[in-house]
Amino acid sequence: NGNEKTVVSKLELPPGFIYPNKPSTCTWSPNTSEKSPHYQKPLIPRPKILANILEAIEKTPLIKLNKIPQSAGLKCDVYAKCEFLSPGGSVKDRIGLRMIEEAERKGLLKPGYTLIEPTSGNTGIGIAIGSAVKGYKCIIVMPEKMSNEKVDTLKALGAEVIRTPTEAAFDSPEGLIAVAQRIQRSTPNSIVLDQYTNPGNPLAHYDGTGAEILEHLDGKVDMVVLGAGTGGTVAGIGRKIKEKCPECVVVAADPEGSILSRPELLNETDVTFYEVEGVGYDFIPTVLDHSVVDKWVKFNDKDALPMARRLIREEGFLCGGSSGGAMAVALKAAKDLKEGQKCVVLLPDNIRNYLSKFVSDNWMEARNLKESVNVHNHKWWDNKVGKCIQMKKPITVDVNTSCQDVLKLLKDNKINEIPVLDENGNLKAMATMTNLFSKLMNKTLNCTDPISKALFKKFVKIDLNTNMGKVSRILETEPFALVIQEHKKTTPTNEIEKTESVLGILTQRDLLEYISTVENHS
């Protein structure tokens, strides 16, 4: 992890902070006669031999789906725009290249410069590919939620990776956008391309992806379904389609927990975290154009991730989780289309980023996204945790405990993890020996720092009613499972507040001791 760092707390936004949701100054209109102020990049045939990998970006295939739409009873033809086949593995290759080219054209980017970008990963990979080919340095800032595969890919491309807390808001001093801008201000000869406000983001899809879809289908398309993240894909494709096929229905897919949808009532939910990566935000990016969207449709992890696995298994598309979200939305949105009509669903990225996530049966089962099956007929499989394990209330620490004191507790009690509680005594996160070791070795943490700077949040929670079979599947890939009890109380404003208390920690040792006891008594 020599070129991966985790950002610790900063108290203030950088001076002159550029908000990613600043008002758009774009004057696009579907019927305007005004000449575009932007450079227009025409579609050109691909040569037989390419000069470098960047010339392989764009011109992804459109492929008909032959099983999933039919199984849902759809009458229309459904086609996948296969952005997962792009060289870097995602639709974001297009905007990475376009933003670099635009910066070069305007003289903002010169040889020897450093490119810095806040991203959920895929845009960073696109920019890192461009940097590798063109000789720029590259620093990518991304939330800790994003997969390790993305981190490893970026590092292999020569990028430095900075991680930020997943829960940090878009305008937080600890958030990826503020961190990227802070790094840029302290790095000579550097720029932040900023996909959230950069016109090159939607332009890549206006000149490229949208034009390609129209070319594929000879200008006749009845519906397009697009996942919404920064909004560049939606804005660029939507604008191009609306100019050429004004009757085409543009559908935007947005995860529950995101606030991009309109009307805003659609965004009301108890969901505060979702596993699907690269879609949805807690702010409205500048480049998103709501005017080109005819319908917003919400989806959740249970819609998206099993559907992504179906796309892999039934259609042979090696795509990612957000592709499953778009496909699930397409099945709902296109149900009224008639025979002979054409629906295009864009599949944004590939399987590479998620081999340790939704591709894994264990990972899916641990998150209640796939049923745990008792393949080997274990007699203890259906027994409940609360009736099988004698819970021992774990030692806990609060967020202000120093890291060295936490390390001493871990050592003295011969344990590897300890719950961290907030000021009100509610579960905040975990502290683990592995996480502390990594941060101390990378010098992103001092022993005297509070444990709040080294919180571990990628763990699985279970309750007393979880069966032991599920626990066994979790512990095949996770170091522990945290047994919690949820509490609900009504606040003075009549809102329901949920909190969690810790009942115990289960490890492989606990499970094996239980299994041994059961089998010895049978």
N, C-alpha and C positions, 0 to 999 in steps of 0.2 A: 504493500500500500504506500509506496514511496511517493507517488504523485497523486495521492488522494488525501484531502483534508476535510475536517468538519468544522464549520464555523461556530464559534461560541458567542455568547451574548454581546451585542453592541447596544448602546443605550439610545442612540439617535440616528435618524435618517441622514444620509449624506447630504451636504449642502447642495441646493439646486436639484433635489430629487426629481427625476422625470417620471411622472405617474404613467403606468401602462394603460390607464383608462382615460387619458386626457381626451377632450373632445376632438372628433375627427374633422379635418379640414377638407376632406375629399368632396368633390363637386359632381361625382358621377351621377348620371341619370340615364335611364334606359332609352329615352327618346331624344337626348341632346344632340345638337348639330355641332357643338363646340369640339374642337380638336383636343385630344387627350394631352395633358402636360407631361405624360410619362413616355419613356422609351418603349416602343412596341416591339416585342420579340416574335417574329413570325415562326410558324411551324415549317420546318424544312425536313425533307427526307433524310433518314439516317444513312450515312455512308457505310460502305461495306467494311471498312477498317476504321476504327476509332483511334484518335490521337492519344486519349487518356480516359480514365474511368469517368470523368465528369461528363464526357460526351454520351455516356450511356444513361445518364439521368434523363427522365421524361420518356415519352412514347411507350408507356406500360400497356400491356394488352387488355382488351375488354373480353371477358370470357362468360359464356352463358352458364348459369346454374341449372343443374339438371335433376336434382333430387329434393333439396330442402324447400324451395317454393312450391313444388308439386305436392309434397307431403302436407303442406299447410293449406292446400286447396286453392292456391293462386291461379288465376286464369291468364294473367299477362306473362310476357317474357321478362325474366329478371337476369340482369347482367352484372358482373363484378368488374369494377375498374381496379385492377390488381396492382395497387401501389406497393404492396408487400414484396413485389418482384424488382423494385428499384435497387440499384447497387448497394446503397447503405441500409436497405431493408425497410424504408418507409417513404411516405408521401413528403416528408419533411426534407428529403434530399433536394427537392425542387426549390424550396424557399431558401435553404442554406446557400445553394449555388446562386440563385437570383439576387439575394441580398449582398453577397460578396461581389458579384458582377456590377451591381448598381453602385456600391461603395467605391469600387475601382474606377468606374466610369466618371464619378463625381470628384475623383481625386482625394477621397477621404481615407483610402486604404493604399498604402505604399509598401514596397518590399521591406521586410524586416519587422513589420507591425505585428501586434498581438490582437487576436480576435477574442472577445469575451462575450459570453451569451448565457442568460438565464433560461433554463429549459427543463422540460420533463424528460429530456434525454434524446429524443429522435432528431429534433432540430440541431442539437449539439453534435450528433453523429454526422449529420449532413455538413455542418460547418467544419467539423474536424477532418472530414474527407477532403473538402475544398482546401483547408489549411495544409494538409499533408501534400497534396498535389502542387499547390501554388507556393509553398514554402513559408507560410505564416505560422507564428506561434498561436496556441489556442488554449484558453481557459474556459471551462464549462462549469456553471453553477446549477446544481439540481437538488431537489428535495430528497431526503433520506428514504422516502417511500419507494422511490423508483428502483427497479430491479438491479441486482448486482451484474447481470449480463450487460446492461447498458454501460455501467461503470467500466467493466473490463474491456468492452469494445472501444470506448473513448480513450482509455489509457493505451490500448494497443495502437491506436491511431496517433499517439503522441500527445494527447491533450492532458492538461492538468485538471483534476476534478475536485470541486469544492462542494461539500454537502451542506444543506441547510435543514432546519427542523421542518418536518412535514406540516405541522399545525400552524406554522408562522403565516400570518395573513399577507396578502399581496403588498400592503403598505407598511408592514412591520420592519423595523430596523434589522431583524434577524432573517427576513424573507429573502428569497433568491434574487429578487429584482434590486433591492437595496444593496445586497452584498455584491452583486455584479457591478453596480454603479460605483460602489466604494472601491472595489479592486481597480476599476478603470481609472479612477482619479489618482491612484497611487502607482499606476503602471505607465511609464513613458511610452509614447508611440503606440497607443492602444485605442480601440473603439469597441463599443457595444452595438451590435447590429440591431438588437431589440425587435424581435419578431412581433411584439405586441402592438407596436406603433409604426413599423416599417412598411411603407407602401409596396416594397418588393415582395412581401408575403402574399397578399391577395393577387398581385400582378403575376406571380408565378403560375397561379391557377387560372387567371383570366386569359393569359396568353398561351398557357400550356394545357393543364388538365381539362379545363372546360372546353377549349377548342378541340382537344383530342376526342372527347366524348361525342361532340357534334360530328366530327369527322368519321368516327367509328360507325355512327348510326345514320349517316347521310342527312344530318340536320333534323332528325325526327326522334324526339325523346319526350315521354309523357310524365316521367317523375324521376328525380334524382334524390337519393338519401345520403346525407353527409354527416359525419360526426363533427361536433363543434368543440374546438379547443380554443386556440387563439382567435378563431373566427375567420382566419385568412382563407381556408379552403372553402368555407361557406360563402364568403363575400366574393371571392374571385370566380369560382364556378357559377355561383348564383347569378352574378352580373352578366357573365358571358351567355349563360343559358337564357336569361330573361330577355336579352337583346335579340337573340335568334329564334327562341321558342317561347314567346310570352305566355302561352297557355300551359307550359310545363310546370308541374307542382314541385317546388323545392322544399324538401323535408329535412329538418335539422334534428339530429339525435343528441340528447343531452343527459348525462347521468344524474340520478337523484343525489342531492347534496351540492349540485352546481346551481348557479343563479343566472345562467345565460338565457333560459327560455322566456318566451313571451306568449301569453300574458304572464305577469309575475306570479299569479296565483299558482301556476304550475310548479313553482319552485318551493312551495311549502312542503316541508318534510322533517322528520326526526333524524334523517340520515346526516351524519357529520363526517363520515369517512367512507370512501369506496375504493375497492382494489383495482378497478380498471384504470389504466394509465393513459395519459396523453389527451384526455377529453375533460371538458368541464372546468370552470373556474369560480372563484369567489369574488370576481369583479368582471366588468364588461370591457374586454380589450378594445383599444381604439380601432383596430382594423375590422372588427365585426360589424357587419351591416345587416341589421334586423329587417330592413325593408325588402330584401330579396327572399326572405323565408316565408313560405306560405303556411307552414305548420311546424310546430315544435312538438316532439314526442320524447317523453322521459323513459329511461331504462335503468335497471339496477344490475348489480353483480350477478344475481341469479338469472337474469335475462341474458346477459352478455357472455359470461365465461363458459357456461355449458354450450351456448350457441357457437362460440369460437371453436370448441372441441368438435362440434358437429361439422363445421365448415372443413376442419382438418380431416375428419374421418369419412364424411360422406361425399364431399366435393374434391378432396385432395388439395385444398388450399392451405398452405402452411402459414397461417396468419395469426395475428395477435388478438388480445382481448377486446380492444375497441372495435375491431372488425366484427366481433360477435355482437356488440352493442348495436352497430349500424344495421347488421343483418336482422336482428330481432325487431328493430324499429321498422325496417322495410317490410317485414311480413305483416305488421299491423297496418302500415300506411297504404300498402298496395293492394289490400284485400278487395277494394272496389274497382280496381282497374279491369278492363275487359280484355278478352282474347285479342291478340294482335298488338296491344299496347306495350310500351317498353318502359321498364323501370331499371335505373342504374343505381347500384349501391357501391359506394367507394370503400374499399378495404384498406385501411391506412398503413398497417405495419405487419411485420412477419413474426414468426415463432421464436426466432433467436433470442429475443429479449426476455422470454418468459419460460424458459425450460425449467427453472427452479420454482415457478409459480403455477399458473393454471394448467400447464401441461402435465404437472405431477398429480397423480391420483391422491397421494397423501396430503398435498397442499389443499386440494379441493375439499377433501373430506374434513380436514381440520377446520375449515371455514364454513361447514354446512352447505357446501355447494355441490356435493356428491354424497350419495348414501354409502356408508361403510358396510361392506358385505362380509359376513363370517364365512370366508372361503374354506377354512380348515376346521370348521365345526367346533370351535373352542367352547367349552361348557360355561365359561365365565363371561362370555362376550356381552350378554344382555344385562348383566348385573350393574346396578347403579353405583356411582362413585360414593354417594352418601351412605350406602349400606355396606360398602366393601372396605373402605379405607378409614382408619382412625385418624381424623384430621388433627394435625398439630399446628396451632396458630404460629405462623412464622414470625421471626424477628423482623421489625420494620425500622426504617429511618425516615426522617423528614427531608424536604428538598434542600434545606440549608446545611445538612450534615456534610462535613468535608470528605473529599474522596479518600484521604488517608485513613479517616475513621471508618469509612465503609469498608475499605480493604482490610483493616484490622478485624472488623466483625466477621467478614467472609472467612478470613484465615482462622480466627479463634473458634468459630463454630463449624469449620470444615464444610462450608456450603459455597456454591458458585453463583447464587443469585439472591437478591433481597428486595422486597417491595419498597417503593418510595412513596410516601404519603404527602399530600399537600397540607397547607396550613390548617385546614379543617378536619384533617385526619382521614380524608378520602384518598383512594388509590390514584396516584399520578402516573406512575410508570414503574419500571424495574431498573435495578442496577445489577450488572453482571460482571463477573471476573473477566470474561472474554472482551467485552466492550471497553472496560476500563484499561485493560492491557493494550488494546489497539490504540486508544486515544493517547495514552501515556507514551507509547513507543513512537507515535507520529508527532509528538510534541504539540498536540492540539489541546492538551489538558495538563494542569499542574496538580500535584497531590493536595495542595492547599485549597484548590477550587471547590466550591459547593457541588454536591452530586447533581444538582439541577443542570449542570453543564455536561453531564454524561448519562443522560437518561436513555434507557433502552425500551423501545415501544413496539418492536416487532415480535410480540409474543402472543400465544393463543390462550384465551380464557375459556374456562368450562365452569359448569355449576354442579351441584350435588346430584342432579338428575341425569347427567351425562353417563352413557353406558361405558363399560370398561373396554369394549371393542373400539369405540371411538377414541378413547384415551390411548390405546395401543397404537393406532394408526397415527395419531398426533406425535407420539414419542418416537416413532421411527425416524422422523426428520427434525423434530424440535427438541431442544435441550430440556425443556420443562413445560408443564401446563399449569397455569395459575387458576386455582379454584376460588371463584368469587361469589358473592351474594349481592344481588341488585336491590337497592332500596329506592322507594319513590315517596316524595313528600310534596305537599302543596305549599307554594310560596305565598307571601302576603298578597301578591298580584294574581293569585289563582292559577299560576302556571305549575305544571308538573315538573319537578326537579328530580333527576335520576343521579344516584351516587352508587358507588361500589365499595364493598368491604372485602378484605382478603381473608379467606378461610384456611387456605393451605397452598402448598406447592407440591406438585407431583412430578417425579422424575422416573427415569427408567428403573432405577433401584427400587422405588416404591412399587412399581408395576410388577417387577420380577418377584419381589417378596410376596406379593399377593397371589400371583399365579402359582408360586411354589407351595404356598399354604393350601390353596384350593386342590391342587393335584395330589398333595400328600394325604389329604382327607378323603379322596375319592376311591 
